[in-house]
Amino acid sequence: MQRNIIHIDESKCNGCGQCITACAEGALKLVNGKAKLVKEIFCDGLGACIGDCPTGALTVEVREAPAFDAAQTKIQVHAERGKSGCPGMQMRFAPKPAHAAGEAIAAGAAIAAGAVVTAGAGGSELEQWPVQIHLVQPGAPFFSGRDLLVLSTCAPVASAEIHKRFIRGRGVVVGCPKLDRTEGYAAKLAAILKDKSIPGVCVVRMEVPCCGGLTTIVAEAVRQSGRHDLRVEEVQVGLDGTIKTQTRIKP
């Protein structure tokens, strides 16, 4: 079949290995000091590894290749992690108690209705790992049956309310539209959103203009997902940490 798949120009590869860390599917390895595609069925063709290549050695091409095999990739990734995988790449999902999930649903409904929900005292509401868009995998269990939260990198630093008000009870991804290499972001988010158990997506970004690129990426991801039933919202956080606006976006 003809499909998108990674291409490596070995003449440009300096063997830094950054693309290998960025590939959540474990499709790349260093062989004799050069990055290599170890098996075509492990490459999803989304190109998350491209943004981490400092020499421009990686591109996505369309050519004949066997289909991406998610099941075999999952087996391979778990096997590699059991040997010597980086802990930062290992998937973790630890849901909060049921009462916390219920509070999250109630808070989400209140926010959707325009109410102000304040954060209480407490620790992290994060239930998963990883969170970087480059590293998360479509189909991960922490995305199923819950809203997707797309956070700008700065928002949870600027606002103390982010955890209780937005992270609680949601699948979370984090990215920066200005400093990240965002090629492949829309395609990866679209692959996540094709899970029809995800009812909506919320973008929480800073009020600065450059951060609006995150909303643009999400809008494109929704379009690529082919879904018209998603609830899509954008929240802007002020530089002083206050929640400035919350807007419903038409898919």
C-alpha positions as CSV (number, residue, x, y, z in Angstrom):
1,M,0.0,0.0,0.0
2,Q,1.0,3.6,-0.6
3,R,1.3,5.5,2.7
4,N,3.3,8.1,4.7
5,I,6.5,6.7,6.2
6,I,9.7,8.2,7.6
7,H,12.7,8.6,5.4
8,I,16.2,9.1,6.8
9,D,18.9,10.8,4.7
10,E,22.0,9.2,6.2
11,S,24.3,11.8,4.7
12,K,22.7,14.4,7.0
13,C,22.3,12.1,10.1
14,N,24.9,12.9,12.8
15,G,23.8,10.1,15.1
16,C,22.6,12.3,17.9
17,G,19.7,9.9,18.7
18,Q,17.1,12.7,19.4
19,C,14.7,11.2,16.9
20,I,14.8,7.9,18.7
21,T,13.7,9.4,21.9
22,A,10.9,11.3,20.1
23,C,9.6,8.2,18.4
24,A,7.0,6.7,20.9
25,E,6.5,3.7,18.6
26,G,10.2,2.6,18.8
27,A,10.5,2.5,15.1
28,L,14.0,4.0,15.0
29,K,17.3,2.8,16.3
30,L,21.0,3.8,16.0
31,V,22.9,1.4,13.8
32,N,26.6,2.1,13.2
33,G,26.1,5.7,14.3
34,K,23.2,6.4,12.0
35,A,19.4,6.5,12.7
36,K,17.6,3.6,11.0
37,L,14.0,2.6,10.5
38,V,14.0,-0.8,12.2
39,K,10.7,-2.1,10.9
40,E,8.2,-0.4,8.6
41,I,5.1,-1.7,10.5
42,F,6.3,0.2,13.6
43,C,6.2,3.6,11.8
44,D,2.9,5.4,12.0
45,G,4.0,8.0,9.5
46,L,2.9,11.0,11.6
47,G,6.5,12.3,11.8
48,A,6.7,13.2,15.5
49,C,10.4,12.4,15.3
50,I,11.1,15.1,12.6
51,G,10.9,18.0,15.0
52,D,13.8,16.6,17.1
53,C,16.2,16.3,14.2
54,P,18.8,19.1,14.3
55,T,20.2,18.4,10.8
56,G,17.0,17.9,8.8
57,A,17.8,14.3,8.0
58,L,14.3,13.1,8.6
59,T,11.3,13.7,6.3
60,V,8.0,11.9,5.7
61,E,7.6,10.4,2.2
62,V,4.8,8.5,0.5
63,R,5.8,5.1,-0.8
64,E,4.9,1.5,-0.9
65,A,5.1,0.0,2.7
66,P,3.2,-2.4,4.8
67,A,0.5,-0.9,7.0
68,F,1.3,0.4,10.4
69,D,0.5,-2.4,12.9
70,A,-0.5,-0.8,16.2
71,A,-0.8,-4.2,18.0
72,Q,2.7,-5.4,17.1
73,T,4.1,-1.9,17.8
74,K,2.6,-2.0,21.3
75,I,4.2,-5.5,21.9
76,Q,7.5,-4.2,20.7
77,V,7.5,-1.0,22.7
78,H,6.7,-2.9,25.9
79,A,9.5,-5.4,25.2
80,E,12.0,-2.6,24.7
81,R,10.9,-0.8,27.8
82,G,11.4,-4.0,29.8
83,K,15.0,-4.0,28.7
84,S,16.4,-0.5,29.0
85,G,13.7,2.0,27.9
86,C,13.8,5.5,29.1
87,P,11.4,6.0,32.1
88,G,10.3,9.2,30.6
89,M,8.8,7.3,27.6
90,Q,7.0,4.7,29.7
91,M,3.2,5.0,29.6
92,R,1.5,5.3,33.0
93,F,-2.2,5.7,33.8
94,A,-3.3,6.0,37.4
95,P,-7.0,7.2,37.6
96,K,-8.1,9.2,40.6
97,P,-10.8,7.7,42.8
98,A,-14.3,7.6,41.5
99,H,-15.5,10.5,43.6
100,A,-12.7,12.7,42.1
101,A,-13.8,11.8,38.6
102,G,-17.4,12.7,39.5
103,E,-16.2,16.1,40.8
104,A,-14.3,16.6,37.6
105,I,-17.5,15.8,35.5
106,A,-19.5,18.2,37.6
107,A,-16.8,20.9,37.4
108,G,-16.6,20.5,33.6
109,A,-20.4,20.8,33.2
110,A,-20.3,24.0,35.4
111,I,-17.5,25.5,33.3
112,A,-19.3,24.7,30.1
113,A,-22.4,26.5,31.5
114,G,-20.2,29.6,32.2
115,A,-19.8,29.2,36.0
116,V,-16.5,30.0,37.7
117,V,-15.1,26.9,39.4
118,T,-12.3,27.7,41.8
119,A,-9.4,25.4,42.6
120,G,-9.1,23.9,46.0
121,A,-6.0,23.0,47.9
122,G,-4.2,19.8,46.9
123,G,-1.6,18.3,44.8
124,S,-1.3,17.2,41.2
125,E,-4.4,16.1,39.3
126,L,-2.3,14.5,36.5
127,E,-3.3,10.8,36.0
128,Q,-1.0,9.9,33.1
129,W,2.4,9.9,31.6
130,P,3.7,11.0,29.1
131,V,2.1,14.3,28.3
132,Q,4.2,15.9,25.5
133,I,2.4,15.8,22.1
134,H,5.6,14.3,20.6
135,L,5.5,11.4,23.1
136,V,1.9,10.4,23.6
137,Q,0.3,7.6,21.5
138,P,-3.1,7.6,19.9
139,G,-5.2,4.9,21.6
140,A,-3.6,5.3,25.0
141,P,-6.0,4.3,27.7
142,F,-5.9,7.7,29.4
143,F,-7.6,9.3,26.4
144,S,-10.6,6.9,26.2
145,G,-14.0,8.1,27.5
146,R,-12.8,11.6,28.6
147,D,-12.3,15.1,27.2
148,L,-8.9,15.8,25.7
149,L,-7.1,18.8,27.2
150,V,-4.5,20.5,25.0
151,L,-2.3,22.7,27.2
152,S,0.2,25.3,26.2
153,T,3.5,24.7,28.0
154,C,3.3,28.0,29.9
155,A,-0.4,27.8,31.1
156,P,0.1,25.4,34.0
157,V,3.1,27.5,35.2
158,A,1.2,30.8,35.0
159,S,-2.0,29.6,36.7
160,A,-2.4,27.7,40.0
161,E,-6.0,26.8,38.9
162,I,-5.0,24.6,36.0
163,H,-4.8,21.3,37.8
164,K,-8.2,21.3,39.6
165,R,-10.0,23.3,37.0
166,F,-8.8,21.7,33.8
167,I,-6.5,18.8,34.2
168,R,-8.7,16.8,36.6
169,G,-10.5,13.9,34.8
170,R,-9.1,14.7,31.3
171,G,-6.5,13.2,29.0
172,V,-3.7,15.7,28.7
173,V,-1.3,16.7,26.1
174,V,1.2,19.6,26.3
175,G,2.9,21.6,23.5
176,C,4.2,25.0,22.5
177,P,3.2,26.3,19.1
178,K,6.1,28.8,19.0
179,L,9.1,26.8,20.3
180,D,8.2,23.2,19.3
181,R,8.6,21.8,15.8
182,T,4.9,21.2,15.3
183,E,5.0,19.3,12.1
184,G,2.8,16.2,12.7
185,Y,1.0,17.7,15.7
186,A,-2.4,18.1,13.9
187,A,-2.1,14.6,12.5
188,K,-1.3,13.0,15.8
189,L,-4.1,14.9,17.6
190,A,-6.5,13.9,14.8
191,A,-5.5,10.3,15.4
192,I,-6.3,10.7,19.1
193,L,-9.7,12.4,18.4
194,K,-10.8,9.6,16.1
195,D,-11.7,7.7,19.3
196,K,-15.4,8.5,19.4
197,S,-15.5,7.9,23.1
198,I,-13.8,11.3,23.5
199,P,-16.6,13.8,23.8
200,G,-14.7,17.1,23.5
201,V,-11.4,18.9,23.4
202,C,-10.4,22.0,25.4
203,V,-7.4,24.2,24.5
204,V,-5.9,26.1,27.4
205,R,-3.4,28.7,26.1
206,M,-1.8,31.9,27.2
207,E,-3.4,35.2,26.0
208,V,-0.3,36.2,24.0
209,P,-0.9,36.1,20.2
210,C,1.8,33.4,19.4
211,C,0.0,30.9,21.6
212,G,-3.0,31.1,19.3
213,G,-1.2,28.7,17.1
214,L,-2.2,25.9,19.4
215,T,-5.9,26.6,18.8
216,T,-5.2,26.6,15.0
217,I,-3.5,23.2,15.3
218,V,-6.4,21.8,17.3
219,A,-8.9,23.1,14.8
220,E,-7.0,21.4,12.0
221,A,-6.9,18.2,14.0
222,V,-10.6,18.3,14.5
223,R,-11.1,18.7,10.8
224,Q,-8.7,15.8,10.0
225,S,-10.5,13.6,12.5
226,G,-13.7,13.9,10.4
227,R,-15.8,14.3,13.5
228,H,-18.6,16.8,13.8
229,D,-19.8,15.8,17.2
230,L,-16.9,17.1,19.2
231,R,-17.3,19.9,21.8
232,V,-14.4,22.3,21.2
233,E,-13.5,25.0,23.6
234,E,-10.6,27.5,24.0
235,V,-9.6,29.0,27.3
236,Q,-7.1,31.9,27.5
237,V,-5.0,32.5,30.6
238,G,-3.7,36.0,31.4
239,L,-0.1,36.7,32.2
240,D,-1.2,37.3,35.8
241,G,-2.6,33.7,35.9
242,T,-6.2,34.6,35.8
243,I,-8.7,32.9,33.4
244,K,-9.5,35.6,30.9
245,T,-11.9,34.0,28.4
246,Q,-13.6,30.7,27.6
247,T,-15.0,30.3,24.1
248,R,-16.9,27.6,22.4
249,I,-15.4,26.9,18.9
250,K,-17.5,25.5,16.1
251,P,-15.9,22.3,14.7
